[in-house]
Amino acid sequence: MKTPFIALDQLDKRYADHHAVKSVDLDIEAGEFIALMGPSGCGKSTTLRLIAGLDEPTGGEIRIGGDSMRGVPAFQRNTPMVWQSLALFPFLTVAENVAFPLRMQKVGTAERRRRALEWLDRLGLAGMAERNVAQLSGGQRQRVAIARALVTEPSVLLLDEPLSALDAHLRVRMQTELSRLHRELGITFVYVTHAQSEAFALADRIVIMSEGSIQQVGRPQDVYRAPANAFVAEFMGMNNLVRGEVRGERDGLLDIAGALGEFRVPSATPRPEGSSGDFVIAADRIALAADGEGLAGTVLGLEFVGSTQTVFVEIEGGAEFRVQKQQHEIEALDLVPGRKVRLSWNPQHAWLLPQPAQAH
């Protein structure tokens, strides 16, 4: 069996008044791009700090390249981190900032200079070596921080919300830059972000965390289409959660009944009557019509998100659904706040949530 490059085994971190990371198990392959996601305070940045050696775990094990990191200080791990704040030195030039980690490793002056200039060139900053970092744009400073992290030629790069301070245009450009670097270097990236768009664009796998625990690990499309539980479904934002219980089964579909009505949902395995029948339907899987069958609702508002719009619909009974539609569909239905609509979907597009774990 292949040994993971980074292995977190029952990793635990407690502070005086807070249990930040709770028995986390995670294997990361060499060369993989992993994104850690979750709400503020879920433990994703703490997990990153534990991998980097900036914090000591209170339990469990971290192995990198098969070696235990127990007692290994951060400066000996060669796991550089790109910070949200960038943490560049304002009193050093661009080249000196990039060369700083090599200086800490006691690399000679000429070699430090050569490698710093090489990385500045690779990141499109040739000719800026002698500038002060305060003279650079946000995107240029971001590149300096990445060059500084990569100048030691590490086998893993840790990134803690590195693009959150950039405007939308720069974020997209830097996503492209990070994706290119990952392909070219072939090293392992572990990336913390709040932004689904970043995680979906960059990551091979996504790790969803809540209250210090991992809720789901999987490819972006799997986490989006097949959430492991109600938390993941709601966190992903564009899933609509429908609560209900199983009333029976026919023709390979479960009959689900809940506050919003009766539905039919596919299931890979039978479920007994009365058991949980909660399911999700993605916003882009829902059809809207002016009349006909389906859930009756009223358009609350619309949110423009590029080529598509998100339509917020209040269902009779108070539940709120999100529906994603192309602009031409919005115009054809004349969807404006207050418009009455009907929502429907193909039963095969509904995803039945796994049964909740039984409390012991």
Secondary structure, 3 states (H helix, E strand, C coil): CCCCCEEEEEEEEEECCEEEEEEEEEEECCCCEEEEECCCCCCHHHHHHHHHCCCCCCEEEEEECCEECCCCCHHHCCCCEECCCCCCCCCCEHHHHHHHHHHHCCCCHHHHHHHHHHHHHHCCCCCCCCCEHHHCCHHHHHHHHHHHHHCCCCCEEEEECCCCCCCHHHHHHHHHHHHHHHHHHCCEEEEECCCHHHHHHHCCEEEEEECCEEEEEECHHHHHHCCCCHHHHHHCCCEEEECCEEEEEECCEEEEEECCEEEEEECCCCCCCCCECCEEEEHHHCEEECCCCCEEEEEEEEEEECCEEEEEEEECCCCEEEEEEEHHHHHHHCCCCCCEEEEECCHHHCEECCCCCCCC
